[in-house]
């Protein structure tokens, strides 16, 4: 283990040899890189030893394919995982440096947008911490989705150039280079044995080059790999054009090829953007499969043994093209029969579904497949033909079932249904919460559940306690460790030992003091970044998630305006002071979501400057929500808003992170809220609104939002303010689209409004009893063991992947 003097010596050596600076000339970024390279050296030793062990034991490995990985910053995490946080802090102090200040310098890898990427990061952490041989595969986006800024209250997207200062944690692998093909034509032929074969020729070629990032486990030398692909042109430029002096044309092909890994989620509301996105998806799965097969063949001769050594998890449908791509390799390169190739493929793949929303289920036009991936379209047609033939045997005469289950959708523009492809091509399909999985089996995939009994199973999501408590909330983590020991960091169920402490006044006092200090820190951050003074002793009411109608930021805002009206009507009213905090990005092409952001900021502008309101109510929208901002907000939250329309949120992980850090939840019975209630107890959570069955029944009977408007005077007043231009006097009709969405949409905002307002009154009443509030907050923390990603990954490993831990020796650095 590294001691303080060795760490200090290594930092100074790195500063001189790698950074080429002296302490007198070094910038803060230079010092950050010097300490990062110190940690990287140790991580590399463990990484190489782990890789050697995997090859030595010829172990089966998991490959986690995801378009997003929101890993967060690595400096503090690496110190904690290596067990040298205090030593590093002391070494930097002796050098006259602040660890906290250096940690803030680190750019955050912009490799994701939201929950999908944060979940993938938790899973990689758990695989390494559980000593499971796991690899992540994705794209090394040069630019993240965007840097979110507000101009006149509107979201404005700016490039997120997170690599401008390089990335000390990654290793470029120019020797790991694979060709990826697009377009061209497919030629059918017969081989010497008279068997039909296909030759995909005249294609456009792009090269995929690897970048590796070590993923350390906690308190174990086990260190796995995240391999990200960047696009390179197969030729740097066309020499003929260059010789003619046409320099722009000379590099045109290079730029076109390398656009593939430029940006996360290109705008797909137009044809060029959709084509680029499909190219991205195929680019990364093709390179990943070539790499997986290459690694397998380094130790094995028979491709038929692939499922014994390889498990591939598809994180949503974005990597579903891996199914026809693997079939292409097995059929066209290894010349297996269709039956052999299909059996191997299904044994290898498993698919995680993350949404039940029809508009969010990925489909691609058949014509686009014909243009970019003609060989894969033929393979998908064959999968579909054979599959529907089996369906017709099981459900004779049921033409509706054939239509519903077909991989090819005929409604409107003929299209490929990627979720259907993923279900048919995988041996296991999982939902991410009990309710979500049940709805998969009874609605979206009901036909498939009948046809493949037992294929659809539940794997409730989890979060890593290393990132979301041990790192994000160090004071609370230290209090817990002092009280019950440190075993909870790797076995979260140990938090149940806190249950009796919830009744001890001393522990409640210490717990409450930590929460208050976290609120002071967040208030200082808001003052520094936004210039807004907030009451740090107010209730911090937090909703942090992607902006979407089903997540119902609008319901939260209706309560805010109702509260505003109550204070305006009666300035002497006794209401608990609240600071309502929003954070989250809207997709650039999602017009109504962007207008919701504008409305939140417009409401904030009115409320925050109203002298009658004062500090009793503030509204804050923290821009550019990312992992770092989440780690600021979550430890300070008192109330966690989890208020999606029942039946529409697959799971959520923000609900778990906030509860783990001592926030009480107000929410609907949706996603993992159902299971959180089961764990923490109905008396320690605020549940309101329609259940999934209630939503379904109301839709069946006919949901008329205007009935709620007419029958509820408070609601009517709020909507009239929005429609009259109260919050947009310069443009009175600005928010009319939001009124239209509320009164004609399917998200039941107005139906749940009255019960939500009543529930918020119960929240106020409990917050007036700080000892009881704190007791319930502690019980929430104590009962969150079920929601560790370690538990989730153990279930994947035993029930889906059939992968076992690999024993490692002690630390080597």
C-alpha positions in Angstrom: 0.0 0.0 0.0 1.3 3.5 -0.8 2.2 5.7 2.1 2.1 9.5 2.3 5.8 10.0 1.4 5.7 7.6 -1.5 2.6 9.3 -2.9 4.2 12.7 -2.6 7.4 11.5 -4.2 5.4 10.0 -7.1 3.4 13.2 -7.6 6.6 15.3 -7.9 8.2 12.8 -10.2 5.2 12.7 -12.5 5.1 16.5 -12.5 8.7 16.6 -13.6 8.9 13.7 -16.0 5.4 13.4 -17.5 4.1 16.9 -17.2 7.5 18.6 -17.6 6.9 21.2 -15.0 8.4 22.3 -11.7 6.3 23.0 -8.6 6.9 26.7 -9.2 5.5 26.7 -12.8 2.8 24.1 -12.4 -0.9 25.0 -12.9 -3.7 23.4 -11.0 -4.4 21.2 -14.0 -0.8 20.1 -14.0 -1.0 19.1 -10.3 -4.3 17.2 -11.1 -2.6 15.2 -13.8 0.4 14.5 -11.6 -1.8 12.9 -8.9 -3.9 11.2 -11.6 -0.9 9.5 -13.1 0.2 8.4 -9.6 -3.1 6.6 -9.2 -3.1 5.4 -12.8 0.1 3.6 -12.2 -1.4 1.6 -9.3 -4.6 0.9 -11.2 -2.5 -0.3 -14.2 -0.7 -2.9 -12.1 -4.0 -4.3 -10.8 -5.5 -4.1 -14.3 -2.7 -6.1 -15.9 -2.8 -8.7 -13.2 -6.5 -9.1 -13.5 -6.3 -9.5 -17.2 -3.5 -12.1 -16.9 -5.6 -14.0 -14.3 -8.6 -14.1 -16.7 -6.5 -15.5 -19.5 -4.7 -17.9 -17.1 -8.0 -19.3 -15.7 -9.7 -19.2 -19.1 -12.7 -17.8 -17.4 -16.1 -16.9 -18.9 -16.4 -13.2 -19.3 -19.3 -10.7 -19.4 -19.4 -8.1 -22.1 -21.8 -5.2 -21.3 -22.7 -3.3 -24.5 -24.1 0.2 -23.9 -24.3 3.5 -25.8 -23.9 5.3 -22.5 -21.5 5.2 -19.6 -21.7 8.0 -17.1 -18.7 7.2 -15.0 -18.3 10.5 -13.2 -15.0 11.8 -12.1 -12.3 9.2 -11.3 -9.9 11.0 -8.9 -11.6 10.6 -5.6 -13.2 7.3 -6.6 -9.8 5.8 -7.4 -8.4 6.9 -4.1 -11.3 5.4 -2.2 -11.3 2.1 -4.1 -7.5 1.8 -3.6 -7.9 2.6 0.1 -5.5 5.5 0.0 -7.8 8.5 0.2 -6.4 9.9 3.5 -2.8 9.3 2.4 -3.4 11.2 -0.8 -5.1 14.0 1.0 -2.2 14.3 3.4 0.4 14.2 0.6 -1.3 17.0 -1.2 -1.6 19.1 2.0 2.1 18.7 2.5 2.6 20.0 -1.0 0.4 23.0 -0.2 -2.5 21.7 -2.3 -6.2 21.1 -1.6 -7.7 17.7 -2.7 -11.2 19.2 -2.9 -10.0 22.0 -5.3 -8.1 19.6 -7.5 -11.0 17.2 -7.7 -13.2 20.0 -9.0 -10.8 20.6 -11.9 -11.3 17.1 -13.4 -13.5 17.1 -16.5 -16.4 14.8 -16.3 -16.5 12.2 -19.1 -19.5 13.1 -21.2 -20.3 9.6 -22.3 -24.1 9.6 -21.6 -27.3 11.4 -21.1 -29.1 10.1 -18.1 -30.2 7.0 -16.1 -29.0 4.5 -18.8 -25.4 5.7 -18.5 -25.5 6.0 -14.7 -26.8 2.5 -14.4 -24.1 1.2 -16.7 -21.4 2.9 -14.5 -22.9 1.3 -11.4 -22.9 -2.1 -13.0 -19.2 -1.9 -14.1 -18.3 -0.8 -10.5 -20.2 -3.8 -9.1 -18.7 -6.3 -11.5 -15.2 -5.2 -10.6 -16.0 -5.1 -6.8 -17.5 -8.6 -7.0 -14.4 -9.9 -8.8 -16.5 -10.8 -11.9 -14.6 -10.7 -15.2 -16.6 -8.0 -17.0 -15.9 -5.6 -19.9 -17.8 -2.5 -20.9 -18.0 -1.6 -24.6 -19.2 1.7 -26.0 -18.2 4.8 -28.0 -15.6 7.4 -27.1 -17.7 10.5 -27.9 -15.5 13.5 -28.6 -18.4 15.6 -27.5 -21.1 14.7 -25.0 -24.8 15.3 -25.6 -24.3 19.0 -24.8 -23.5 21.5 -22.2 -26.8 22.9 -21.0 -27.0 26.6 -20.4 -29.9 29.0 -20.0 -30.5 32.1 -22.1 -33.6 34.1 -21.2 -34.8 31.0 -19.4 -34.5 28.7 -22.5 -32.2 25.7 -22.7 -29.3 26.4 -25.1 -27.1 23.6 -26.1 -23.3 24.1 -26.3 -20.7 21.6 -27.3 -19.4 19.5 -24.4 -15.7 19.2 -25.4 -14.7 17.1 -22.3 -11.5 15.9 -24.0 -10.0 19.4 -24.5 -7.4 18.8 -21.7 -6.9 15.1 -22.6 -7.9 12.2 -20.3 -5.2 10.8 -18.0 -7.3 7.7 -17.1 -7.4 6.3 -20.6 -5.0 4.3 -22.8 -5.1 4.7 -26.6 -4.7 1.4 -28.4 -3.8 2.3 -32.0 -2.9 -1.3 -32.6 -6.4 -2.4 -31.7 -8.1 -1.5 -35.0 -11.0 -3.1 -36.7 -12.7 -2.4 -40.1 -16.5 -1.7 -40.0 -18.4 -1.7 -43.3 -21.5 0.1 -44.5 -23.5 0.1 -47.7 -22.5 -1.9 -50.7 -24.3 -4.9 -52.1 -24.9 -8.5 -51.2 -24.1 -11.2 -53.7 -25.4 -14.7 -53.3 -23.2 -17.6 -54.3 -22.9 -21.4 -53.9 -19.8 -22.9 -52.4 -18.0 -26.1 -53.5 -20.5 -28.2 -51.4 -23.4 -26.5 -53.1 -24.3 -24.5 -50.0 -25.8 -21.1 -50.4 -23.5 -18.2 -49.2 -23.5 -14.4 -49.2 -20.7 -12.0 -50.0 -21.1 -8.4 -48.8 -19.0 -6.3 -51.1 -18.3 -2.8 -52.5 -18.7 -1.4 -49.0 -17.6 1.9 -47.4 -15.0 1.1 -44.7 -14.5 2.9 -41.4 -11.9 1.9 -38.8 -12.7 1.5 -35.2 -9.8 2.2 -32.8 -9.9 1.3 -29.1 -9.3 3.4 -26.0 -9.2 1.6 -22.7 -10.1 2.8 -19.2 -9.4 0.6 -16.1 -12.4 0.1 -13.9 -11.2 -0.7 -10.3 -13.2 -2.7 -7.8 -13.5 -1.5 -4.2 -11.0 -3.0 -1.7 -9.9 -5.6 -4.2 -7.2 -5.7 -6.9 -9.8 -6.8 -9.4 -9.8 -4.2 -12.2 -11.8 -4.6 -15.3 -11.8 -2.7 -18.6 -14.1 -0.2 -20.3 -13.2 -0.2 -24.0 -14.5 2.7 -26.1 -14.3 3.0 -29.8 -13.3 6.0 -31.9 -13.8 6.2 -35.6 -10.9 6.6 -37.9 -10.9 6.9 -41.7 -9.5 3.9 -43.5 -7.4 6.4 -45.6 -6.4 9.8 -44.1 -7.1 11.7 -47.3 -7.4 11.2 -51.0 -4.0 11.9 -52.5 -5.4 12.7 -55.9 -7.5 15.6 -54.7 -4.6 16.8 -52.5 -2.3 16.8 -55.5 -4.8 18.9 -57.4 -4.9 21.5 -54.6 -8.4 20.6 -53.5 -7.5 20.2 -49.8 -11.1 20.4 -48.5 -12.2 17.5 -50.8 -9.0 15.6 -49.9 -10.0 15.2 -46.3 -13.8 15.0 -46.9 -13.9 11.2 -46.5 -11.8 11.3 -43.4 -14.1 13.8 -41.7 -17.2 11.9 -42.8 -15.9 8.7 -41.3 -14.7 10.2 -38.1 -18.1 12.0 -37.5 -19.3 8.6 -36.2 -17.7 9.1 -32.8 -18.0 12.9 -32.6 -21.2 13.4 -30.6 -23.5 11.4 -28.4 -27.0 11.0 -29.8 -27.0 13.2 -32.9 -30.3 15.1 -33.5 -32.5 12.4 -35.1 -35.5 14.4 -36.1 -34.1 14.6 -39.6 -32.9 11.9 -42.0 -29.2 12.7 -41.8 -29.3 12.5 -38.0 -31.1 9.2 -38.0 -28.7 7.7 -40.4 -25.7 8.8 -38.3 -27.3 7.3 -35.2 -27.8 4.0 -36.9 -24.2 4.1 -38.2 -23.1 4.7 -34.6 -25.0 1.8 -33.2 -23.6 -0.6 -35.8 -20.1 0.8 -35.6 -19.7 0.1 -32.0 -21.3 -3.4 -32.0 -19.3 -4.5 -35.0 -16.0 -3.4 -33.5 -17.0 -4.9 -30.1 -17.9 -8.3 -31.6 -14.7 -8.5 -33.6 -12.8 -7.8 -30.4 -14.7 -10.4 -28.4 -14.2 -13.0 -31.1 -10.5 -12.2 -31.4 -10.1 -12.5 -27.7 -11.9 -15.9 -27.7 -9.9 -17.3 -30.6 -6.6 -16.4 -28.9 -7.3 -19.3 -26.6 -9.7 -21.5 -28.5 -10.0 -23.1 -31.9 -13.6 -24.0 -32.1 -16.1 -21.1 -32.5 -18.9 -23.4 -31.3 -17.6 -23.0 -27.8 -18.2 -19.3 -27.8 -21.3 -19.4 -25.4 -19.2 -21.2 -22.8 -16.8 -18.3 -22.6 -18.8 -15.2 -23.6 -22.0 -13.6 -22.2 -23.2 -10.4 -23.9 -25.7 -8.1 -22.2 -27.5 -5.6 -24.4 -28.3 -2.4 -22.4 -31.5 -1.3 -24.1 -32.0 -1.8 -27.8 -29.2 0.4 -29.0 -26.8 -2.6 -29.3 -29.4 -5.0 -30.6 -27.7 -5.0 -34.0 -25.1 -7.2 -32.3 -27.5 -10.1 -32.8 -27.5 -10.1 -36.7 -23.9 -9.1 -36.6 -22.8 -12.2 -34.7 -25.0 -14.3 -37.0 -23.2 -12.7 -40.0 -19.8 -13.7 -38.6 -20.9 -17.2 -37.8 -22.6 -17.7 -41.1 -20.3 -15.8 -43.5 -16.9 -16.2 -41.9 -17.1 -19.4 -40.0 -19.6 -21.1 -42.3 -21.8 -22.6 -39.7 -25.3 -23.8 -40.5 -28.2 -21.5 -39.7 -29.3 -23.8 -36.9 -25.9 -23.9 -35.3 -25.4 -20.1 -35.6 -28.8 -19.3 -34.2 -28.5 -21.6 -31.2 -25.1 -20.1 -30.3 -26.4 -16.5 -30.7 -29.4 -17.0 -28.5 -27.3 -18.6 -25.8 -24.8 -15.7 -25.8 -27.2 -12.7 -25.7 -29.4 -11.2 -23.0 -31.4 -8.0 -23.3 -32.4 -5.4 -20.7 -35.6 -3.4 -21.6 -35.8 0.1 -20.2 -39.0 1.5 -21.5 -42.6 0.6 -22.2 -43.4 3.9 -24.0 -44.2 3.1 -27.6 -42.6 6.3 -28.9 -39.4 5.4 -27.1 -39.1 1.9 -28.6 -36.4 2.0 -31.3 -37.4 1.2 -34.9 -35.5 1.8 -38.1 -36.9 2.2 -41.6 -36.3 -0.8 -43.8 -35.0 1.5 -46.6 -32.3 2.8 -44.3 -31.3 -0.8 -43.5 -31.2 -1.6 -47.2 -28.9 1.4 -47.7 -26.5 0.9 -44.8 -26.7 -2.7 -43.8 -28.1 -4.8 -46.6 -26.6 -8.1 -45.3 -28.1 -7.6 -41.9 -31.5 -6.9 -43.3 -31.4 -10.2 -45.1 -30.5 -11.9 -41.8 -33.3 -10.1 -39.9 -35.8 -11.2 -42.6 -34.6 -14.8 -42.2 -34.9 -14.6 -38.4 -38.4 -13.2 -38.8 -39.5 -15.8 -41.4 -38.4 -18.7 -39.2 -39.7 -17.1 -36.0 -43.2 -16.4 -37.5 -43.3 -19.9 -38.8 -42.9 -21.1 -35.2 -45.5 -18.6 -34.0 -48.0 -19.8 -36.5 -47.6 -23.4 -35.2 -48.2 -22.3 -31.6 -51.0 -19.8 -32.4 -52.6 -21.3 -35.5 -54.9 -18.9 -37.3 -54.0 -16.0 -35.1 -53.0 -13.4 -37.7 -53.1 -10.6 -35.2 -50.4 -12.3 -33.1 -48.3 -12.7 -36.2 -48.6 -9.0 -37.0 -47.9 -8.0 -33.4 -44.9 -10.3 -33.0 -43.3 -9.7 -36.4 -39.8 -8.1 -36.3 -41.0 -6.1 -39.3 -43.7 -3.5 -38.6 -46.0 -2.7 -41.5 -47.8 0.3 -39.9 -46.9 3.4 -41.8 -43.3 3.3 -43.1 -42.1 -0.3 -43.1 -39.7 -0.7 -40.2 -37.5 -3.0 -38.2 -38.6 -3.4 -34.5 -35.4 -3.5 -32.5 -37.0 -4.5 -29.3 -38.6 -7.5 -31.0 -35.3 -8.5 -32.5 -33.7 -8.3 -29.0 -36.4 -10.4 -27.4 -36.3 -13.1 -30.1 -32.5 -13.2 -30.2 -31.8 -13.4 -26.5 -32.1 -16.3 -24.0 -33.2 -14.0 -21.2 -35.0 -10.6 -21.3 -35.2 -8.6 -18.1 -37.2 -5.7 -16.8 -35.6 -3.4 -14.2 -38.3 -3.3 -11.5 -41.1 -5.7 -10.4 -43.9 -3.5 -11.8 -42.0 -2.8 -15.0 -41.4 -6.5 -15.6 -45.0 -7.4 -14.8 -46.2 -4.8 -17.3 -43.7 -6.1 -19.9 -45.3 -9.6 -19.5 -48.9 -8.3 -19.6 -48.7 -5.5 -22.2 -45.8 -4.8 -24.5 -44.4 -8.3 -24.7 -47.4 -10.3 -23.6 -47.3 -12.4 -26.9 -43.6 -13.1 -26.4 -44.2 -14.1 -22.8 -46.8 -16.7 -23.9 -44.5 -17.9 -26.7 -41.2 -17.9 -24.6 -42.4 -18.8 -21.0 -39.7 -18.0 -18.5 -37.6 -15.9 -20.9 -38.8 -12.6 -19.4 -37.6 -12.1 -15.8 -37.1 -9.3 -13.4 -33.8 -7.7 -12.3 -34.6 -4.7 -10.2 -32.0 -2.0 -10.8 -29.5 -1.0 -8.1 -26.9 1.7 -7.4 -23.3 1.3 -6.2 -22.9 2.5 -2.6 -19.3 3.2 -3.4 -20.2 6.1 -5.7 -23.5 7.2 -4.3 -22.8 7.3 -0.5 -19.2 6.4 0.2 -17.9 9.0 -2.3 -20.8 11.4 -2.7 -21.6 11.9 1.0 -18.4 11.4 2.9 -19.6 12.8 6.2 -22.6 10.5 6.3 -20.5 7.5 5.2 -18.1 8.2 8.0 -20.9 8.5 10.6 -22.3 5.1 9.4 -18.9 3.5 9.5 -18.2 4.8 13.0 -21.6 3.4 14.1 -21.8 0.0 12.5 -18.4 -0.7 10.9 -17.4 -0.5 7.2 -18.9 -3.8 5.9 -21.9 -1.9 4.5 -19.7 -0.5 1.6 -19.5 -3.9 0.0 -22.6 -5.5 1.6 -25.3 -2.8 1.8 -27.7 -5.0 3.8 -25.5 -4.2 6.8 -27.3 -0.8 6.9 -30.1 -2.5 8.7 -27.9 -2.2 11.8 -28.9 1.5 11.7 -32.6 0.7 12.5 -32.2 0.8 16.3 -30.1 4.0 16.0 -33.0 5.8 14.5 -34.5 5.9 18.0 -31.3 7.4 19.6 -31.5 11.1 19.9 -27.7 11.5 19.7 -27.5 9.7 16.4 -30.4 11.6 15.0 -28.7 14.8 16.0 -25.5 13.9 14.2 -27.4 12.7 11.2 -29.4 15.9 11.0 -26.2 18.0 11.4 -24.6 16.3 8.4 -27.7 16.9 6.3 -27.7 20.6 7.3 -24.0 21.0 6.5 -24.6 19.4 3.1 -27.4 21.9 2.5 -25.1 24.8 3.4 -22.6 23.5 0.8 -25.3 23.3 -1.9 -26.6 26.7 -1.0 -23.1 28.1 -1.4 -22.7 26.4 -4.7 -26.1 27.9 -5.9 -25.1 31.3 -4.7 -21.7 31.1 -6.5 -23.0 29.6 -9.8 -26.4 31.2 -10.1 -26.2 34.3 -7.9 -29.3 33.2 -6.0 -29.5 33.4 -2.2 -31.6 30.5 -0.8 -32.6 29.7 2.7 -30.4 26.7 3.7 -32.8 26.0 6.6 -35.7 25.5 4.3 -36.8 22.1 3.1 -34.8 21.2 0.0 -37.4 19.7 -2.3 -35.6 18.0 -5.2 -36.6 16.7 -8.7 -33.5 15.8 -10.7 -34.0 13.8 -13.9 -34.4 14.1 -17.6 -37.1 16.5 -18.6 -40.0 14.5 -20.0 -43.8 14.8 -19.8 -44.2 11.4 -18.1 -41.7 12.3 -15.4 -44.1 15.2 -14.6 -42.0 18.1 -13.7 -45.2 20.0 -14.5 -47.0 18.4 -11.6 -44.3 19.6 -9.3 -44.5 23.1 -10.8 -48.3 23.2 -10.4 -47.7 22.6 -6.7 -45.1 25.4 -6.6 -47.5 27.8 -8.1 -50.3 26.7 -5.8 -48.0 27.3 -2.9 -47.1 30.7 -4.3 -50.8 31.6 -4.6 -51.5 30.6 -1.0 -48.7 32.9 0.3 -49.8 35.7 -1.9 -53.4 35.4 -0.8 -52.4 35.2 2.9 -48.9 36.5 3.6 -49.3 35.4 7.3 -50.0 31.8 6.4 -47.8 29.3 8.2 -46.1 27.2 5.6 -42.8 25.4 5.9 -40.2 27.3 3.8 -39.2 25.3 0.7 -36.5 25.5 -1.9 -37.7 23.6 -4.9 -34.7 22.4 -6.9 -34.9 21.1 -10.5 -32.1 19.7 -12.7 -32.2 17.8 -15.9 -31.7 18.2 -19.7 -34.3 18.1 -22.4 -33.5 16.3 -25.7 -32.7 19.0 -28.3 -35.6 18.0 -30.5 -38.2 17.6 -27.7 -40.0 20.9 -28.1 -42.5 20.6 -25.2 -39.8 19.5 -22.8 -37.7 22.6 -23.6 -40.8 24.7 -23.1 -41.2 23.1 -19.7 -37.7 24.3 -18.8 -38.6 27.8 -19.9 -41.7 27.7 -17.8 -39.8 26.5 -14.7 -37.3 29.4 -15.1 -40.1 31.9 -15.8 -41.9 30.8 -12.6 -38.7 31.0 -10.7 -38.0 34.5 -12.0 -41.4 35.7 -10.6 -41.3 33.9 -7.3 -37.7 34.5 -6.4 -38.1 38.3 -6.8 -41.4 38.6 -5.1 -40.8 40.5 -1.7 -44.1 39.1 -0.3 -42.7 35.5 -0.8 -39.2 36.3 0.6 -37.3 33.2 1.6 -40.4 31.1 2.2 -40.4 29.7 -1.3 -37.6 29.6 -3.9 -37.3 27.8 -7.2 -33.9 26.8 -8.5 -33.0 25.1 -11.8 -29.4 24.0 -11.7 -28.1 23.8 -15.3 -26.1 21.0 -16.9 -27.1 18.1 -14.7 -24.4 15.5 -14.6 -22.8 13.1 -12.1 -20.8 15.8 -10.3 -23.9 18.0 -9.8 -25.9 15.0 -8.7 -23.3 14.3 -6.0 -23.8 17.9 -4.8 -27.6 17.8 -4.8 -28.4 14.4 -3.5 -26.7 14.6 -0.1 -28.5 17.9 0.6 -32.0 16.7 -0.4 -34.8 16.5 2.2 -37.6 15.5 -0.2 -37.2 13.3 -3.3 -39.8 13.9 -6.0 -40.5 10.6 -7.9 -43.9 11.5 -9.4 -44.0 9.9 -12.8 -47.3 8.7 -14.2 -47.9 5.2 -12.8 -46.8 2.5 -15.2 -44.5 4.7 -17.3 -41.2 4.8 -15.3 -39.3 1.5 -15.8 -37.4 1.7 -12.5 -35.5 4.9 -11.7 -32.3 5.0 -9.8 -32.4 8.6 -8.6 -35.1 7.4 -6.2 -32.6 4.9 -4.7 -29.8 7.4 -4.5 -31.8 10.1 -2.8 -33.3 7.6 -0.2 -29.9 6.2 0.5 -28.7 9.7 1.4 -31.6 10.3 3.8 -34.3 12.0 1.7 -37.9 11.0 2.1 -39.7 10.1 -1.1 -42.9 11.6 -2.4 -44.0 9.5 -5.3 -46.5 7.4 -7.2 -46.6 3.6 -7.2 -44.4 3.5 -10.3 -41.1 1.8 -11.2 -38.9 0.9 -8.2 -41.0 3.2 -5.9 -43.2 0.1 -5.3 -40.2 -1.9 -4.0 -38.8 1.1 -2.0 -42.1 1.3 -0.2 -42.0 -2.4 0.5 -38.5 -2.0 2.0 -38.8 1.2 4.0 -42.5 0.7 5.1 -45.6 2.6 4.0 -45.3 4.9 7.0 -41.8 6.1 5.9 -42.7 7.2 2.4 -45.3 9.6 0.9 -47.4 7.8 -1.8 -50.1 9.5 -3.7 -52.1 9.4 -7.0 -53.4 6.8 -9.3 -51.9 3.3 -9.4 -51.1 1.6 -12.7 -54.5 0.0 -12.6 -56.1 3.3 -11.8 -54.5 4.9 -14.8 -55.6 2.1 -17.1 -59.1 2.2 -15.8 -59.4 6.0 -16.1 -58.2 5.8 -19.7 -60.7 3.1 -20.4 -63.6 5.1 -18.9 -62.4 8.3 -20.7 -60.0 10.8 -19.1 -61.3 14.3 -19.4 -58.8 16.7 -17.9 -61.2 19.7 -18.1 -63.4 18.0 -15.5 -60.6 18.4 -12.9 -60.0 22.0 -14.0 -63.6 22.9 -13.5 -64.0 21.1 -10.2 -60.8 22.4 -8.4 -60.6 26.1 -7.8 -56.9 26.0 -6.9 -56.0 24.1 -10.0 -58.2 26.4 -12.2 -56.4 29.4 -10.8 -53.0 27.9 -11.6 -53.9 27.0 -15.2 -55.5 30.4 -15.8 -52.3 32.1 -14.7 -50.4 30.0 -17.2 -52.8 30.6 -20.1 -53.2 34.4 -19.3 -49.5 35.1 -19.5 -48.9 35.7 -15.8 -45.5 34.2 -16.0 -44.8 35.5 -19.6 -46.3 39.0 -19.8 -44.1 39.7 -22.8 -45.7 36.8 -24.7 -49.1 35.9 -23.1 -49.7 32.8 -25.2 -46.1 31.4 -24.8 -47.2 28.5 -22.6 -50.4 27.6 -24.4 -48.7 24.4 -25.7 -48.2 23.4 -22.1 -51.9 24.0 -21.3 -52.8 21.9 -24.3 -50.4 19.1 -23.2 -51.9 19.1 -19.7 -55.5 19.1 -20.9 -55.1 16.6 -23.8 -52.2 14.4 -22.8 -52.1 10.9 -21.4 -49.9 11.7 -18.4 -52.8 12.2 -15.9 -51.2 15.4 -14.4 -54.5 17.0 -13.6 -56.1 13.7 -12.3 -53.3 13.4 -9.7 -53.1 17.1 -8.8 -55.5 17.1 -5.8 -54.0 14.1 -4.2 -50.5 15.4 -4.7 -51.4 18.7 -3.0 -52.9 16.8 -0.1 -49.8 14.6 0.1 -47.6 17.7 0.1 -49.5 18.9 3.2 -48.6 15.7 4.9 -45.0 16.4 4.0 -45.2 19.8 5.6 -46.8 18.4 8.8 -44.0 15.9 9.2 -41.2 18.4 8.4 -42.5 20.4 11.4 -41.4 17.5 13.6 -37.7 17.4 12.9 -37.0 14.5 15.3 -39.6 12.3 13.6 -38.6 13.4 10.1 -35.0 12.5 10.9 -36.0 9.2 12.3 -37.9 8.3 9.1 -34.9 9.5 7.0 -32.6 7.2 8.9 -35.0 4.3 8.4 -34.9 5.0 4.7 -31.1 4.8 4.7 -31.2 1.7 6.8 -33.6 -0.2 4.5 -31.9 0.5 1.1 -29.7 -2.6 1.1 -31.9 -4.3 -1.5 -31.1 -1.5 -4.0 -27.3 -2.1 -4.2 -26.1 -2.8 -7.7 -24.0 -5.6 -6.2 -27.3 -7.5 -5.5 -28.5 -6.8 -9.0 -25.2 -8.0 -10.6 -25.1 -11.1 -8.4 -28.5 -12.0 -9.8 -27.4 -11.3 -13.4 -24.2 -13.4 -12.9 -26.1 -16.5 -11.5 -29.4 -16.4 -13.4 -28.4 -14.9 -16.8 -24.7 -14.9 -17.5 -23.5 -18.0 -15.6 -20.3 -16.2 -14.7 -18.3 -16.8 -11.5 -16.0 -14.5 -9.5 -12.2 -14.8 -10.0 -10.0 -14.8 -6.9 -7.3 -12.1 -6.8 -4.3 -11.7 -4.6 -3.8 -8.6 -2.5 -2.9 -5.1 -3.6 0.4 -4.8 -5.5 1.1 -1.1 -5.3 
